[in-house]
Amino acid sequence: MGPKGAGTQQASQLPPKVRYLLYARKSSESEERQVLSIDSQVKEMLQLAEREGLEIAEIRRESHSAKATGQRPVFNEILKDIRSGKFNGILTWAPDRIARNAGDLGAVVDLMDQKLLLEIRTYGQRFTDSPNEKFLLMILGSQAKLENDARGVNVKRGLRTRVEMGLWPGMAPLGYLNQKMMDKKCQLIVDTARAPIVKQMFEKMAHEKWSGRKIYNWLRFELNFHTRGNKPLTLSGTYRMLTMPFYYGMFEYPRKSGNWYQGKHKPLITEELFQQVQAQLKRDQIVRETKEFSFTKLFTCGLCGSGVSAEEKFKPLKDGGTNRYVYYGCTRARDRNCKNKYIREEELIEQIIKILDKVNINELGMKMKLEDEIKRFNKLQKLMNRNNGKQALEENDVNIREYAKYLLREGSVSEKRELLANLRSRLIYKNKELTLAEG
């Protein structure tokens, strides 16, 4: 019989039990194959664990890239759990699944130095706190980083070579399609369905002096024009297309680099037409910046929470004149498909007047200013009535609320804007009805 306490001493010298976390991360393959790659990794590693009797405490999957340090939420959570003692081993397909950058690799090795991470098992290798095994792990991780860096350099070199050959390096702009044949990669062909419409966009702006917004409305509401992704072209997308030299054959790469290339693709317009459009765009911008509407940026869309903007329409009359109409509607900044209805300015003013009838007059926030205007009006009246014996109206006889309504109907743009800008409650516009926000 051995000495007393020998059994306890032998038990304390037994190696601690390793509880593995199975970690599967995407490879650098295409998106579809990345998903399959993760499932394949899990299947293979579970078979390995069963053969070797490894305890798998949990399985975690991740699809974030491992190129940048600290950008993988699942991996960051794993490091946290290892520090708290939840796991002390990692089972994964290959070393590069754990770290492809110096920061993450250092964090893993540091956990091994602290004896918190006892073992890393891959399909064909095993890494422990042994200096040689940690050194090998660091070499393999560094090799993965080298491959990443080299791949990035090669991609940039390849793109530079393509643009020097006049080939567009990305997704084809609207009006063109990417060539699908591998021997003609990066070559573009004309999209016969959309190219004629793109050409008309430039012609309507240059020759018919259409504004960018009018072209946008024409595309969306008259032609029901859609992108290759079957989505309506946005207003910003419309303006972006009209400023792309690509359509007459030239392109800059990278953007704002000053490096210009003559494309091999077939131009849809001439350079002369493009320059005419740029001149019209400048005039369009000046008009948009100088034009001021009474109630823009003062309401909130009740359906999607965007702002409310205005646009004007002109209707020709039989006598040769024109009628001008101003419509207000959702900017669709938060929801491109917002269904909030448009409303004429005259109808909107009547909605505002209904609001004024409901609110406390102090809600206007400019009661004192209105009272000052009334005093000034009375001084003029006194001067005018001095010789005819008439007496000016007393200040109390004047209805401030009615004066505010008068400003809405007859006042200048600045007077209307100032009146509503001082309203202390937020206004919500929804389907031709204006309401005060609750609270």
VEXSE-476308 format. One record per residue: residue in one letter; x, y, z of N, C-alpha, C in turn. Coordinates in steps of 0.2 Angstrom, whole numbers, plus 2048, in hexadecimal, padded with zeros to 3 digits. Each point is the difference from the previous one (the first is absolute). Layout:
BEGIN
AXYZXYZXYZ...
//
This chain:
BEGIN
M8047FA8007FC806800804806800G7FF8057FC8048067FF7FF805806P8048058008008058057F9803800K7FF8038067F98048008008067FCG7FA8017FC8008067FC8027FF7F9A8037FA7FE8037FF7FA7FB8007FAG7FA7FD8027FB8007FB7FD8077FET8008048057FE8077FF8058047FCQ8077FF8018058037FD8007FE7F8Q7FF7F97FF8007FE7F97FA8037FCA7FA8018047FA8037FC8018077FES8048048058018077FE8058017FBQ8047FA7FE8058017FB7FD7FE7F9L7F97FD8007FD7FE7F97FF8077FCP8017FF7FA7FF8067FB7F9802801P7FF8077FF7F98028017FC7FE7F9K7F97FF8017FC7FE7FB7FF8067FBV8017FE7FA7FF8057FA7F98007FER7FC8068007FA8017FE8008047F9Y7FE7FD7FB8028037F97FA8047FEL8018067FD7FB8047FC8027FE7F9L7FB7FE7FC8017FF7F97FE8067FCY8058037FD7FF8077FD8017FF7F8A7FB8027FC8007FF7F97FF8077FDR8058027FC8008067FC8007FF7F9K7FD8057FC8008007F98078007FDS8017FD7FA8068017FC8008067FCS8058007FC8008067FB7FD7FE7F9E7FC7FB8007FC7FE7FA7FA8057FFS7FC7FE7FB7FB8047FE7FA800805E7FC8048007FB8008067FC7FA801E7FE7FD7FA7FC7FA8018047FA802R8068007FE8047FA803803801807Q8008078028028018077FB7FD805V7FA8017FE7FB7FD8058017F8800L8017FD7FA8017F98008067FE803S8058048008077FF8037FF800808I7FC8048037FF8008077FC7F9802D7FB7FE7FC7FD7FA8028057FA7FFS8048007FB8047FB7FF805800806Q8038058028058008057FD7FD807V7FA8028017FC7FE8068007F8800K7FD7FE7FA8007F87FF8067FD801E8058027FD8077FD800803800808M7FF8058038038018077FC7FC805L7FA7FF7FF7FC7FC8048027F9800Q8017FE7FA8027F97FE8077FF804L8058057FF8067FF8047FF800807A7FC8048037FF8008077FD7F9803E7FC7FD7FC7FD7FA8018057FA800R8058017FB8057FB800805800806E8028068028058018057FD801807G7F98008017FD801806801807803L7FF8057FC8018078027F9802802E8008048067FA8038027FE8077FDI7FB8007FC7FE8067FD7FB804804A8028058037FB8048047FB8047FCE8028027FB7FC8057FC8028017F9I7FC8017FB8028027F97FE8077FER8058037FD7FE8077FE8038017F9R7FC8047FC8018017F98018087FFE8048027FC8018077FE8028017F9S7FD8057FD8018027F98048067FFH8028048058048067FF8077FE7FES8038057FC8077FF7FE804801806A8067FC7FF8058008068068047FEK7FF8047FA8068047FE802806805A7FB8038038018068057FF7FE807T8048028048007FF8077FA802804G7FD7FC8047FA8028047FA8017FCQ7FF7FE7FA7FA8017FC7FB7FA800R8027FB8047FC7FA8007FC7FF807P7FA8028007FC7FF8068007FA804V7FF7FA7FC8007F98038077FF803F8058017FC8077FF802801804807N7FE8068008028048067FC7FD806E7FA7FE7FF7FC7FC8058047FA803I8037FC7FB8037FA802806802804L8048057FF8068028047FD802807K7FB8048007FD8028077FE7F9804D7FD7FB7FC7FE7FA8048067FC802I8058007FC8067FD803803803806R8008078008038038067FC7FF806S7F97FF7FF7FC7FE8068007F9802G8037FC7FC8017F98027FB7FB7FDK7FB8037FB7FB7FC7FE8037FA7FBF8058027FC8037FB7FC808800801N8037FB7FF8088018008037FC7FAG7FC7FF7FB8037FD7FA7FC8027FAI8038007FA7FC8027FA8017FB7FBL7FB7FE7FC8007FB7FB7FE8037FAT8048007FB7FF8047FA8037FC7FAW7FE8027FA8027FD7FA8088017FEA8028068018078027FE802806804P8078018018028068047FE8067FDD7FF8017FA7FE8067FD7F9802801R7FC7FB8037F9802802800804806I8057FF8048008048078038077FEA8058007FD8048077FF8038017F9R7FE8057FD8048027FA803807800N8008028068048078028037FF806A8058058018058008067FC801806G7FB8048007FD8028077FC7FA803D7FC7FD7FC7FC7FA8028057FA802L8057FF7FC8057FB801803801807G8028068018038028067FC7FF806A7F98018007FC7FF8057FF7F9802V8007FB7FB8007F98018067FD803V8068027FE8067FE803800803807D7FE8068018008028077FC7FC805L7FA7FE7FE7FC7FC8048037F9801M8047FD7FC8047FA801806802805D8038057FF8058028057FD800807Q7FA8038017FD8008067FD7FA803K8017FA7FC7FD7FA8027F8800800L7FD8057FD7F98007FF7FE7FC7FAL8048007FB7FE7FC7FA8057FA800L7FE7FA8018057FA8018017FD7F9E7FC8007FB8017FD7FA7FC8027FAI8038007FA7FC8027FA8017FA7FCR7FB7FD7FE8007FA7FB7FD8027FAT8047FE7FA7FD8007FA8007F97FDY7FE8007F97FF7FA7FD8067FB800G8068047FF8067FC800805802805Q7FF8048048058038057FD801807R8058018047FF801807804805803F7FE8058038048058037FF801808T8058008047FF801807805806802D8018008078048058028087FF7FFS8017FB7FD8077FF7FE8038057FCP8068038018038057FC8017FE7F9N8017FA7FE8017FE7F97F98017FCE7FB7FD8047F98007FD7FD8077FFK8028048057FD8078008048047FAF8067FE7FF8048037FB7FE7FE7F9L7FE7FA7FF7FD7FD7FA7F98047FFL7FC8008057FA8047FF8008077FEM8058038038028077FE8028007F8I8047FC7FE8037FF7F97FA7FF7FCL7FB7FC8017FB7FE7FC7FB8067FFG7FF8038067FC8068008038067FCS8068018018048057FC8007FF7F9Q8007F97FE8007FE7F97F98027FDA7FB7FF8047F98027FD7FF8077FFK8038048058008077FF8048027FAL8067FD7FF8048017FA7FC7FF7F9E7FC7FB8007FC7FE7FB7FA8057FEN7FD8038067FB8057FF8038067FDD8068028038038067FD8028007F9A8037FA7FE8027FF7F97FA8007FCR7FB7FD8027FA7FF7FC7FD8077FFG8008058057FE8077FF8048037FBV8077FF8008048047FB7FF7FD7F9N7FF7FA8007FF7FD7F97F98027FDV7FB8018057F98027FD8018077FDK8048058048018077FE8048007FAR8057FC7FF8047FF7FA7FB7FE7FAG7FC7FB8017FC7FE7FB7FB8057FEL7FD8048057FB8057FE8048067FCR8068018028038067FD8027FE7F8T8027F97FF8017FE7FA7FA8007FBR7FA7FF8037FA8007FD7FE8077FDV8008048057FE8077FE8058037FBE8067FE8008058037FB7FE7FD7F9M7FD7FA8007FD7FD7FA7FA8037FEG7FD8058047F98037FE7FA7FC803L8027FB8047FA7FC8037FE802806W7F98018017FD8028068017FB806P8028028068027FB8057FB7FE805G7F98017FE7FB7FE8057FA7FF7FDM7FA8018047FA7FE7FD7FE8067FBA7FD7FD7FB7FF8057FA7FB805802P8018067FE7FB8068017F97FE7FCL7FB8038037F97FF7FC8018027F9G7FD7FC7FC8018017F88057FB7FDY8047FC8058047FB7FD7FF7FA805L8037FA7FD8007FA8048077FD800N8027FD8058067FC8008007FA7FCQ8067FF7FC8017FB7FC8017F9804K7FC7FB7FF8007FA8058057FB7FDM8028017FA8057FB7FE807801803M8037FB8028068008048068037FCD8007FF7F98068027FC7FF8087FEK7FA8028027FE8087FF7FF803807K8037FE8057FE803807802807800C7FC8048038018078017FE8047FAQ7FE7FD7FA7FD8037FB7F9801800L7FD8067FE7F98028017FD8007F9I7FA7FE8017FB8007FA7FA805801V7FE8037FB7FA8048017FA7FD802D7FC8028057FA7FE8027FA8037FBT7FE7FC7FC7FC8027FB7F9802803A7FE7FE8067FA802803800807803R8068018038018068048048067FCA8047FE7FC8058057FD7FC8067FCP7FB7FE7FC7FC8067FD7FD805805I7FE7FD8067FD805805805804803V8067FD8018068048038028057FBK8007FF7FA8018057FB7FB806800Q7FA7FE8007FA805801801804806M8027FE8058018048068058067FFF8067FE7FC8048067FF7FD8047FBE7FD7FE7FB7FD8047FB7FA804802K7FC7FE8057FB804803803806804M8057FE8048038068048048057FBA8037FD7FB8048057FC7FC8047FBH7FB7FD7FD7FC8037FB7F9803802E7FD7FC8057F9803802801803807K8068018028018038077FD7FE806W7FF7F98007FC7FD806805800806S7FD8018068047FF8068017F9802G8057FF8048017F98027FA7FD804R7FC8048037FA7FD8047FB7FE7FBK7FF8047FA7FB7FF7FB8027F97FDI8077FF7FE8027FA7FD7FF7FA805Y8018018067FE7FB8057F97FE800N7FC8058007F87FF8007FE7FC7FAW8038027FA7FF7FD7FA8027F9800L8067FE8028027F98017FB7FC804R7FF8038067FC7FC8057F97FF7FFF7FD8067FE7F88008007FD7FF7F9E8048027FB7FE7FF7F98037FA7FCL8067FE8018037FA7FD8007FA805N8008028068007FA8058077FD7FFF8058047FF8077FE7FF8037FC806H8037FA8008037FD8058077FE7FFT8048008058077FD7FF8017F97FFR8067FD7FF8017F97FF7FD7FC806G8018048067FD7FC8067F9801801N7FC8027FB7F98018007FE805805K8048068017FE8058057FF8067FCP7FC8058027FF8077FC807803801L8028047FB8068048017FE806805T8058018047FF8068058028077FDL7FE8058038018077FE808801800S8037FE8058078008018047FC7FAG7FD7FA7FF8037FC7FB7FF8037F9T7FA8047FF7FF8037F98058067FFY8018048058068058008077FD7FFR8017FA8038077FD8008017FE7F9M7FB7FD7FC8007FE7F98028057FCL7FC8068018018067FB807803801T8047FE8058068038018067FB7FEM7FE7FB7FD8057FA7FF8038017F9P8068027FF8048007F98007F97FDF7FF7FB8048007F97FD7FC8007FAY7FA8038007FB7FF7FB8038037F9Y8058048008038027FA8067FD7FFG8027FC8048067FB7FF806801804M8008058058068018057FE7FE807F8057FE8047FE7FF807807801804E7FF8018068058028058017FA805Y8067FE8018017FA805807801803P8008008077FA8008057FD8077FFR7FA8008037FC806800804806804K8008067FD8038068028087FF800S8027FB7FC8087FF8008038057FBG7FC8027FB8028047FA8037FB7FBN7FF7FA8008037FB7FB7FA7FE7FCW8008037FA7FB7FF7FB8027FB7FAY7FB7FC7FE8017FA7FB7FB8017FBQ8027FE7FA7FB7FF7FA7FD7F9800G7FA8008017FD7F98017FF7FD7F9K8007F98007FF7FC7FA7F87FF7FFH7FC8028047F97FF7FF7FD8057FBK7FA7FE7FE7FD8057FB7FD805803P8018077FE7FD8058047F98017FEL7FC8028047F98017FF7FE8077FEI8048058017FF8077FF8078037FDT8008067FE8068047FE803804805E8068028008038048057FC807800E7FE8027FA7FD8078007F9800803L7FD7FA8007F98008038017FF808F8057FD8028027FF807802807803Q8048047FC8018078037FA805800Q7FC7FF7FB7F98048017FC7FE806V8007FA8027FD7FD806803803806Q8078008008038038067FE808801A8008037FA7FE8078017F9801802Q7FB7FC7FE7F98008028007FE807L8047FB8038007FE807802806804K8058047FE8028068047FA805801R7FD8017FA7FA8058017FA7FD804D7FF7F97FF7FB7FD804802800808Q8068008018028008077FF807803I8028057FC7FF8078027F9801802V7FB7FE7FB7F98018017FE7FC807R8027FA8017FE7FC806802804806E8068038008038038067FD807801T7FE8037FB7FD8078017F8800801K7FD7FA7FE7F98008007FE7FE808E7FB8048027FE7FF8077F97FF801F7FE7FA8037F97FF8017FE801807S7FA8018017FD8038078017FB806F7FF7F97FE7FF7FC8068057FA800T8058007FB8057FA800804800807K8017FA8028047FE8067FD802806L7F98018007FC8028067FC7FB802F7FF7FA7FC7FB7FB8028047F9800T7FD7FB8038037FA8007FB7FB7FDC8027FB7FB7FC7FC7FD7FD7FB806G7F97FF8007FD7FC8058017F87FEL8027FF7FA8017F87FF8077FE801C8058037FE8077FE800804804804G7FE8068028058048058048057FCS8008007F98048047FC7FE807800G8048057FD7FD8078007FB8007FAV7FE8078007FB8017FA8038057FCS8007FF7F98038057FB7FA8027FCA8028057FB7FB8037FC8038007F9E7FB8007FB8028017F97FB8037FDE8018047FA7FB8047FD7FF7FD7F9K7FA8017FE7FD7FE7F97FD8067FDF8018007F97FE8057FC7FB7FD7FBK7FA8038007FB7FE7FB7FE8057FBP8017FF7F97FF8057FB7F98017FFL7FE8077FF7F98027FF7FF8017F9K7FA8017FE7FE8017F98028077FED8008048048028077FE807801800G8047FB8018078007FF804801807G7FC8018058038018078017F9803T8028008068017FA8047FE801807N7FD7FB8037FF8008078057FC804R8028028058057FD8047FD7FD807Y8027F98017FD7FD8058067FD804V8008008078057FE8047FD7FA804Y8047FA8007FD7FA8038067FE806Y7FD7FE8058047FD8068007F9801G8057FD8018007F88018067FE803C8007FA8028067FC8048068007FCT8068028038067FF7FC8027F97FFR7FD7FB8038027F98008077FF802A8038048048077FF8028017FA804R7FB7FE8048007FA8047FD7FA7FDD7FB8017FB7FD7FA7FD7FE8027F9R8047FE7FB7FF8017F97F97FF7FEN7FD7FB8037F97FE7FD7FB803805C8018068037FB8038047FA8027FCK7FA7FE8037FA8017FC7FC807802N8038048047FD8068027FE8047FAK7FA8038007FD8037FB8028087FFY8008027FA8028077FF7FA805802I8028068017FA8058028028077FDR7FB8037FD8018077FD801805806E8048057FF8028058057FA803803E7FB8027FC7FA8038027FC7FB805E8007FA7FE7FD7FB805804800807L8068007FF8047FF8067FF806804I8008067FE7FE8068047FA800804E7FB7FD7FC7F97FF8048017FB806Q8047FB7FF8027FB805803804806I8058047FE8048048067FB804803I7FB8037FD7FC8058037FB7FC805K7FE7FA7FE7FD7FC8058047FF806I8067FF7FF8057FF806800806804L8008067FD8008068047FA801804D7FA7FE7FE7FA8008038007FC807K8047FB8008007FB806805802805V8068037FE8058018057FF806804N8038008068018068048048057FCI7FE8078008038057FC807801802N8027FE8068078008038047FB7FCE7FD7FB7FD8037FA7FD8048037FAL7FE8067FD8038037FA807802802G8028018068078028028028067FDM7FB8047FD8028067FD7FB805801K7FC7FF8067FB805802802807800M8068018048038068018018047F9K8037FC7FC8028037F97F98027FCL7FB7FC8017FA8027FD7FD806803E8008018077FE8068038048067FED8067FF7FF8048067FE7FE8027F9E7FF7FB7FB7FD8027FA7FA804800I7FB7FE8057FA803801801807802K8058018058018078028028047FAR8057FE7FC8028037FB7FB8027FBF7FB7FB7FF7FA8027FB7FC805803N7FF8008077FC8068038038067FFK8078018018038067FF7FF8037F9L8007FC7FB7FF8027F97F8803800Q7FC7FC8037F98028007FF806803K8038028057FF8068048028067FBL8067FF7FD8028057FB7FC8027FBM7FD7FA7FD7FB8017FB7F9803802N7FE7FE8067FA802802800807804R8068038018008068047FC8067FEN8008007F97FC8067FD7F87FE7FFN7FF7FA8007F87FF7FF7FD7FE806G8038008067FD7FF8067FE7F9802K8037FB7FC7FE7F98028067FE805Q7FE7FB8048047FD8058037FA7FEA8067FE8018037FA7FF7FD7FA804L8017FA7FE7FD7FB8048047FF806E7FD7FE8058047FE8068037F97FFE8067FF8038047FA7FF7FC7FA802N7FC8018057FC7FA8037FB7FE7FBD7FE8057FB7FA7FF7FB8037FB7FBV8068007FF8037FC7FB8017F9801N7FE7FB7FC8007F98028077FD7FDI8047FF8058077FD7FE7FF7FA7FBR7FC7FC8027FF7F97FD7FE8027F8E7FC8057FF7FD8017FA8068037FCY8048048038068037FD8057FB7FDA8017FA8048047FB7FE7FD7FC7FAK7FA8008007FC7FD7FA8018047FAY8008068018018057FA8077FF7FEL8057FF8048077FF7FE8017FA7FCL7FC7FB8028007F97FC7FE8017F9R7FA8047FF7FD8017FA8038057FBE8038058048028067FC807802801G8037FD8058078028028057FE7FBS8068028018067FE7FC8027F9802V8057FD7FC8027FA801804800807S8048058018048018077FB801805E7FA8038007FC8018057FC7FA802K7FE7FC7FB7FD7F98018057FC804R8068007FD8057FB803801802807E8018068028018038067FB7FE805L7FA8017FE7FA7FE8048007F9802L8017FB7FB8007F98028067FE803A8058037FF8077FE8037FF801808N7FC8058027FF8028077FB7FC803L7FD7FC7FC7FB7FB8048037FB804R7FE8008068047FC8057FF7F87FFS7FB7FE7FD7FE7F97FF8027FE7F9R8027FA8008027FD7F97FA7FE7FCL8008027FA7FB7FE7FB8017FA7FCI7FB7FB8008007FA7FD7FC8007FAY8027FF7FA7FC7FF7FA7FF7F97FDK7FA7FE8007FE7F97FD7FA8017FCN8017FE7FA7FA7FF7FB7FB806800K8038067FF7FC8067FF7FD802807E8037FE8057FD803807806801804L8008068038058038047FE800808T8047FD8047FF7FF807806803804L7FE8018068068028058027F9803A8078008018027FA8037FE800808E7FF7FA8027FE7FF807806801804G7FF8038068058018058058057FE
//
